Amino acid sequence: MSFLLALTGAMAFLQIYNRGLLYLKHGRLKTVICHTAMVLFPLIPALFAFVYPPRQLVLGTMCVLLFFISLDLHMRLTRHRLRSRKPPVETDVKRRKVRGWLRDTTGDLVIREYIPDQVKWTGPAITIAHISDLHVDKLRSDNLLAMVFETIRARRPDILLMTGDFTDAVEALDRLVPFLAMLEIPLGIWGSIGNHDYWSNPGAIQRKLESVGVRFPSINGDAIQVSKTHVLRLSRCDYPYPARWTGIESPSTENSLHIVLSHTPDNFIRLARHSAPLVFSGHLHGGQWRLPVIGSVVAPSFRDRLFDLGHYRKGDAHLFVTAGIGNVWISRRINCPAEILMVYLSAGGDWSFPASEKVLASPTRTES
């Protein structure tokens, strides 16, 4: 009976946490309500023990437990349906040889490479690098940052996307400046704002990053001329933080590809309905703790752990969710190393793995 109560309480806690109560952090009163609900709700089954006989308590607890199990099962089936069947190629940049089910991967770094199928792009080959959730103020040293940006520079992408949660403290961005300065990205470095940036000082964070060359696209999109006839159009979708997203003004064509930077993957279903072909997200840290069979433990999302990590498809829309770089709340990563995500686009879909050994043919690339 104690096991049932503990399991029910744990699942209730994770459901409340994962379903988005963290978004109520704006304001002291909402914070109190949020954390009070997170503490009290898992205790409800135990409180029944003082009122009802054991038989009714067991029945009630099992009904509540079955409800949460059904939610988790539905999430897993939906994730299986939406997850891309084409696995990425994974390359270790730094990974310690640690055995066991609970491997401490704090400080480790991997590259995951994707070649999406059926992307309507007829232009030159383009290499996209994507990182997210740096949380610079939470990093104890600059070693991981140095490793990340040295790796990106060595891979020489055409464009770098950074999808938010740079820091909770504007002054900590000074640690990031020298690493951004060392990059030469032909199509530029583009960013979006995350929830931690909004909880801190989004205007100051954006201005600081813009002063060192990071560009933030508008909701309606900014055009990047890739060749004489082909254009990338980047837009930014920060909803639900500042205001409701209004939709894509310029749909993709054979000569124009729309890319959306959305800090949270919660927006993907809505974006897919508007035919957004490529969506890049972070926010969930891949769960930060990933357990065997269970997968990600915590994923603060309205959609629970549905889009916690990897490549997903809905119709012609592709979603890429990275595990991010930094940590938050807990200073450790378990079975979930920091990640650089690489996406390769080409007109004929003729990329071959390993992509890192392919000679890239983009005319916009500068040779050193």
Buried (B, 14 or more C-beta within 10 A) or exposed (E): EEEBBEBBBEBBBBBBBBBBBBBBBEEEEEBEEBEEBBEEBBEBBBEBBEEEEEEEBBEBBBEBBEEBBEBBEEBBEBBEEBBBEEEBBEBEBBBEEEEEEEBBBBBBBBBBBBBBEEBBBEBBBBBBBBBBBBBBBBBEEBEBBEBBBBBBBEBBBBBBBBBBBBBBBBEBBEBBEEBBEEBEBBBBBBBBBBBBBBBBBBEEBBEBBEEBEBEBBEBEBBEBEBEEEBBBBBBBBBBBBEEEBEBBEEEBEEBBBBBBBBBBBBBBBBBBEBBBBBBBBBBBBBBBBBBEEEBBBBBBBBBBBBBBBBBBBBEEBBBBBBBBBBBBEEEEBBBBBBBBBBBBBBBEEEBEEEBEEBEBEBEBBEEE
